């Protein structure tokens, strides 16, 4: 991945971590379902934004598919993104 693409990718990862930290801080000490529902809202926002910013629905679907594949690969490798201390 080119350096500028890697930088942009890392900025996106950090933004996601920051967003999840905000959600967890808001619901600290409450039911975990609240965090899951907020995460669903975050995912819908990101996917809707992908469709809105992509030149075609197919290119958005390719981006979303790549993200899903990469996330699963990270999970299978034991790479877990932790919040609060990332």
N, C-alpha and C positions, 0 to 999 in steps of 0.2 A: 504494500500500500504506500503511495507517495506520502512524503512528510506532511504536506498540508491536509491530506485526507486523514492521516492518522491523528493529527491535531484536532480536526473537526470531529472525528469519531470519539476521541477522548473527552471533548467538550460535551458531546451528547450524553456519554456515560455519566459524567459528573452532574449534568443537569437532571438526569433521571434519579441519581442518588440523592441529590438535593430535594427533589420533589417528594421522594419517598420519605426522607427525613421529616419534611413538613407534615406529611400525612401522619406519620408515627407520633410526632410531637403533639399533634392536635388530639389524637385518640389515645395518648399514653394512659395506660391503666384501665382501658375499657375493653370491650369485646373485640377479639381478633377479626370478627366478621366486618366490623367497621373499616378496618384497614383493607380487607379484601375488596369490599365494595368501592372504596376510594381508588384502589389500584385498577379496578375495572374501568372506572371513570377516566383515569389517566391513560390507560391503553386505548380506550375509545377516542379520546382527544388526539393521541399521537397517530392513530390509524386514520382518523378523519383528516388530520392535517396532511398526512402522506398523500391521500387521494387528492386533496385540494391543491397541493404544491406540485404534484407530478404532472407531466405533460399528457399522460394517458392513464386510464384505470389499470391497464396491464403493467405499466412501469411501477405504479404504486404497489400492485400485488407482488411484483418481483422483489421490491424493496422489503415489504412486510414478510415475504417468504424467506428471504435471506436473513432477516433479523431473527425470525423464529428458529431457523436452522442453527444459526450461530448461538442463540441462547440455549438451545438443547445441547449442543456440543459443549458449551461451557459448563452446563450442569452435569453432563456425563463425565467430564474431566474433573469434577469436584470443585470447579471454580465458582464460588458463591460471592456475589457482590453483597457486602455488608453495609448497612446504613449506620448512621451516627458516627462511625469512625473511619469512613472511607476517605 
